[in-house]
Amino acid sequence: MEPEPEDGNVIVVWNEEDSVFVASDPELEGCVAHGVSKEKALSEFKLVRKDWLEIQDDRSRRRFTPTFE
């Protein structure tokens, strides 16, 4: 499984120290996943990214929701 255009800037690299592949997108700070293969790392990243984006969206709505007294 290779990154597809809708995957954005996903980078998958081998981490020698932990003996795993690590997938991340430099535009999504802190959004990282790993796996024993490139395919598994990318698959896990897609799940993590979905949750990460939902959390960021929720934080944005809470931060900028006006309150009226």
Backbone as a printed PyTorch tensor [residue, N CA C, xyz], in Angstrom:
tensor([[[  0.8520,  -1.1780,   0.0000],
         [  0.0000,   0.0000,   0.0000],
         [  0.8930,   1.2340,   0.0000]],

        [[  0.8450,   1.9670,  -1.0530],
         [  1.6060,   3.2130,  -1.1650],
         [  0.6960,   4.3840,  -0.8220]],

        [[  1.2520,   5.4900,  -0.3240],
         [  0.4280,   6.6720,  -0.0760],
         [ -0.2710,   7.1030,  -1.3580]],

        [[ -1.5260,   7.5040,  -1.2380],
         [ -2.3050,   7.9590,  -2.3820],
         [ -2.4280,   9.4720,  -2.3200]],

        [[ -2.8360,  10.1060,  -3.4290],
         [ -2.9160,  11.5760,  -3.4490],
         [ -3.7170,  12.1610,  -2.2920]],

        [[ -4.8050,  11.5090,  -1.8960],
         [ -5.6080,  12.0450,  -0.7960],
         [ -4.9390,  11.8820,   0.5610]],

        [[ -3.8070,  11.1820,   0.5910],
         [ -3.0780,  11.0000,   1.8380],
         [ -2.2600,  12.2250,   2.2190]],

        [[ -2.2300,  13.2240,   1.3770],
         [ -1.4670,  14.4260,   1.6950],
         [  0.0260,  14.1780,   1.6140]],

        [[  0.7450,  14.6520,   2.6180],
         [  2.2100,  14.5560,   2.6300],
         [  2.7050,  13.4540,   3.5520]],

        [[  2.0680,  12.3030,   3.5150],
         [  2.4410,  11.2150,   4.4140],
         [  3.8410,  10.7050,   4.0630]],

        [[  4.6430,  10.5870,   5.1070],
         [  6.0040,  10.0740,   4.9630],
         [  6.0980,   8.8080,   5.8070]],

        [[  6.6190,   7.7430,   5.1960],
         [  6.8160,   6.4970,   5.9360],
         [  8.3080,   6.1940,   5.9400]],

        [[  8.8640,   6.0750,   7.1450],
         [ 10.3050,   5.8270,   7.2800],
         [ 10.5390,   4.6660,   8.2450]],

        [[ 11.6910,   4.0210,   8.1010],
         [ 12.0860,   2.9440,   9.0040],
         [ 12.7700,   3.5410,  10.2180]],

        [[ 12.3430,   3.1390,  11.4120],
         [ 12.9570,   3.5710,  12.6550],
         [ 13.8000,   2.4120,  13.1720]],

        [[ 15.0880,   2.5280,  13.0130],
         [ 16.0190,   1.4550,  13.3850],
         [ 15.9600,   1.1500,  14.8780]],

        [[ 15.8930,   2.1890,  15.6910],
         [ 15.9010,   2.0130,  17.1530],
         [ 14.7330,   1.1620,  17.6430]],

        [[ 13.5440,   1.4040,  17.0850],
         [ 12.3540,   0.6800,  17.5260],
         [ 11.9830,  -0.4800,  16.6030]],

        [[ 12.6930,  -0.6140,  15.4920],
         [ 12.4400,  -1.6760,  14.5110],
         [ 10.9990,  -1.6650,  13.9960]],

        [[ 10.5270,  -0.4780,  13.6440],
         [  9.1840,  -0.3160,  13.0740],
         [  9.2260,   0.7430,  11.9800]],

        [[  8.2170,   0.7190,  11.1080],
         [  8.0180,   1.7940,  10.1550],
         [  7.1520,   2.8500,  10.8330]],

        [[  7.4750,   4.1120,  10.6140],
         [  6.7450,   5.2190,  11.2200],
         [  6.1550,   6.0710,  10.1060]],

        [[  4.8560,   6.3320,  10.1990],
         [  4.1560,   7.1630,   9.2130],
         [  3.7450,   8.4670,   9.8790]],

        [[  3.9700,   9.5670,   9.1810],
         [  3.5850,  10.8720,   9.7110],
         [  3.3360,  11.8310,   8.5580]],

        [[  2.7180,  12.9540,   8.8880],
         [  2.4930,  14.0320,   7.9280],
         [  3.0190,  15.2950,   8.5990]],

        [[  4.0430,  15.9170,   8.0260],
         [  4.6360,  17.1000,   8.6620],
         [  3.6430,  18.2390,   8.9060]],

        [[  2.5350,  18.2400,   8.1750],
         [  1.5410,  19.3010,   8.3500],
         [  0.6010,  19.0270,   9.5250]],

        [[  0.6410,  17.8060,  10.0660],
         [ -0.2420,  17.4370,  11.1730],
         [  0.6100,  17.1200,  12.3980]],

        [[  0.9800,  18.1390,  13.1180],
         [  1.8920,  17.9950,  14.2530],
         [  1.3810,  16.9900,  15.2810]],

        [[  2.2060,  16.0140,  15.5740],
         [  1.8630,  15.0220,  16.5750],
         [  1.0310,  13.8590,  16.0590]],

        [[  0.6850,  13.8720,  14.7910],
         [ -0.1180,  12.8000,  14.1990],
         [  0.8380,  11.7690,  13.5980]],

        [[  1.0690,  10.6810,  14.3360],
         [  2.0740,   9.6860,  13.9680],
         [  1.5220,   8.2950,  14.2580]],

        [[  1.8910,   7.3290,  13.4230],
         [  1.5200,   5.9340,  13.6610],
         [  2.6890,   5.0540,  13.2440]],

        [[  2.6780,   3.8220,  13.7110],
         [  3.7620,   2.9140,  13.3430],
         [  3.2160,   1.5250,  13.0480]],

        [[  4.0450,   0.7110,  12.3910],
         [  3.6600,  -0.6580,  12.0870],
         [  4.8740,  -1.4810,  11.7130]],

        [[  4.6890,  -2.7900,  11.6680],
         [  5.7940,  -3.6950,  11.3500],
         [  6.1240,  -3.6960,   9.8620]],

        [[  5.2440,  -3.1040,   9.0470],
         [  5.4880,  -2.9720,   7.6070],
         [  5.0660,  -1.5730,   7.1790]],

        [[  5.5000,  -1.1590,   5.9920],
         [  5.0740,   0.1460,   5.4680],
         [  3.5540,   0.1940,   5.3540]],

        [[  2.9880,  -0.8990,   4.8710],
         [  1.5420,  -0.9670,   4.6680],
         [  0.7820,  -0.8210,   5.9870]],

        [[  1.2700,  -1.5130,   7.0210],
         [  0.6110,  -1.4400,   8.3260],
         [  0.7480,  -0.0420,   8.9270]],

        [[  1.9110,   0.5600,   8.7990],
         [  2.1140,   1.9180,   9.3130],
         [  1.1840,   2.8990,   8.6190]],

        [[  1.0480,   2.7800,   7.3020],
         [  0.1730,   3.6810,   6.5540],
         [ -1.2900,   3.4420,   6.9160]],

        [[ -1.6650,   2.1970,   7.0420],
         [ -3.0370,   1.8640,   7.4230],
         [ -3.3720,   2.4280,   8.8020]],

        [[ -2.4700,   2.2410,   9.7500],
         [ -2.6670,   2.7790,  11.1030],
         [ -2.7050,   4.3020,  11.0860]],

        [[ -1.8560,   4.9100,  10.2480],
         [ -1.8250,   6.3660,  10.1630],
         [ -3.1650,   6.9110,   9.6930]],

        [[ -3.7780,   6.2490,   8.7320],
         [ -5.0710,   6.7240,   8.2260],
         [ -6.1220,   6.7320,   9.3290]],

        [[ -6.0950,   5.7400,  10.2080],
         [ -7.0340,   5.7070,  11.3360],
         [ -6.7190,   6.8210,  12.3360]],

        [[ -5.4460,   6.9690,  12.6570],
         [ -5.0250,   8.0020,  13.6090],
         [ -5.3380,   9.3940,  13.0590]],

        [[ -5.0750,   9.6080,  11.7640],
         [ -5.3310,  10.9220,  11.1580],
         [ -6.8050,  11.2870,  11.2450]],

        [[ -7.6890,  10.3250,  11.0080],
         [ -9.1300,  10.5920,  11.0960],
         [ -9.4770,  11.1120,  12.4870]],

        [[ -9.0060,  10.4140,  13.5160],
         [ -9.2660,  10.8520,  14.8910],
         [ -8.6020,  12.1920,  15.1830]],

        [[ -7.3620,  12.3550,  14.7170],
         [ -6.6170,  13.5900,  14.9560],
         [ -7.3760,  14.7850,  14.3740]],

        [[ -7.8750,  14.6330,  13.1410],
         [ -8.6030,  15.7230,  12.4860],
         [ -9.9140,  16.0310,  13.2070]],

        [[-10.6020,  14.9960,  13.6780],
         [-11.8370,  15.2180,  14.4350],
         [-11.5530,  15.9880,  15.7250]],

        [[-10.4920,  15.6330,  16.4140],
         [-10.1320,  16.3280,  17.6490],
         [ -9.7820,  17.7840,  17.3670]],

        [[ -9.0100,  18.0220,  16.3260],
         [ -8.6430,  19.3970,  15.9890],
         [ -9.8730,  20.2120,  15.6220]],

        [[-10.8070,  19.6010,  14.8890],
         [-12.0380,  20.2870,  14.5060],
         [-12.8550,  20.6260,  15.7450]],

        [[-12.9400,  19.6890,  16.6730],
         [-13.6730,  19.9170,  17.9170],
         [-13.0280,  21.0370,  18.7260]],

        [[-11.7120,  21.0320,  18.8190],
         [-11.0020,  22.0810,  19.5580],
         [-11.2370,  23.4430,  18.9240]],

        [[-11.2390,  23.4990,  17.5990],
         [-11.4570,  24.7680,  16.9040],
         [-12.8480,  25.3080,  17.1950]],

        [[-13.8380,  24.4300,  17.1730],
         [-15.2030,  24.8850,  17.4330],
         [-15.3470,  25.3930,  18.8580]],

        [[-14.7300,  24.6990,  19.8130],
         [-14.8340,  25.1390,  21.2040],
         [-14.0840,  26.4450,  21.4180]],

        [[-12.9400,  26.5820,  20.7970],
         [-12.0990,  27.7550,  21.0110],
         [-12.7600,  29.0190,  20.4520]],

        [[-13.4540,  28.8950,  19.3310],
         [-13.9660,  30.0790,  18.6590],
         [-15.4820,  30.2310,  18.7390]],

        [[-16.1290,  29.4310,  19.5770],
         [-17.5600,  29.5590,  19.7320],
         [-17.8520,  30.7240,  20.6620]],

        [[-18.5520,  31.7340,  20.1590],
         [-18.8390,  32.8990,  21.0060],
         [-19.8110,  32.5300,  22.1200]],

        [[-19.6250,  33.1530,  23.2540],
         [-20.5500,  32.9630,  24.3600],
         [-21.2610,  34.2810,  24.6330]],

        [[-22.5330,  34.1800,  24.8960],
         [-23.3360,  35.3760,  25.1560],
         [-23.8580,  35.3140,  26.5750]],

        [[-23.8130,  36.4550,  27.2420],
         [-24.3180,  36.5040,  28.6130],
         [-25.6490,  37.1790,  28.6690]]])
